[in-house]
Amino acid sequence: MNDGTPARPRVVVEEPHDGRRRVRIDGEDVGVVVNAEELRRLLTRTGLTDEDTPVDDPRLIDWQGGGPDDWPAA
């Protein structure tokens, strides 16, 4: 049953590669980030969140290959 509420965008942060993580929103590549703060800024620029939104909310972000504290060095 559809109540008319738009579906929440699906944000995926892919597994780390060379210290970077690719970000996709609804399957569209929106960039590469190197830390959680950069991810927060990217999501704010896209209009999905504001600057204070936590990036550890699994309802917002599907973290693959580690969570928001997993940023291996390049």
N, C-alpha and C positions, 0 to 999 in steps of 0.2 A: 504494500500500500504506500503510495506516495503522498506525503502531506504538503507538498509544495516547497519544502525547505530544500535549498540547494545542497548538494553533497559537499562535504568538506574536502578541499583539495588534498590529494595524497602526496606528501612530501617524503622522498626517499633519499637518504644519505648513504651512498654506496661505501663498500669496504675500502679502507685506506690503501692508497697506492703511492709510494714515494712521498709520504707525508701529506698527501692531498686527498680530498674526498669529493667526488662528483655529486652534485645535487640535482635531483629531478623532481619536477612538480607535475603530477598527472602524466608522467611519462616523458615530459619535455625537459631536455637538458637546459638548466638555468645557470650553470656555472660550477666552478671548482673552488673549494674553500680549504684553508689550512688550520683553522681552529674554530672553536665554538662561537667566539665573538664575531668572526667574519661570517659565519653562517647566520647569526642573528641579524647582522646588517643586511645580508642578502635577502632574507625573508621579509625584513621591514621594507626594503626597496620594492619588492614585488607586491606589497600591500597585504600579505597574509597575516603578518603579526605586527606588534609594535615593539619598541626597543626593550621593553621590560618582560616580554614573553619568554618563559623558560624553554630551553631547547631540549629538555629531558622528558617532555611529555609524550608518551608513546601514542597518544591519540592524535598528536600533531605530526610526529616524525617517525618513520620506520628506519631505524638505525640498522645497517647491515655491516657485519664484521667488527662489531664493537660499538659502544655507546658514545655519548657526548664527551667523555673524558679520554677516549682512545684516539690519540693523534700521534702515531709513530713518526719519528724524525725521518726526514728525507734521506 
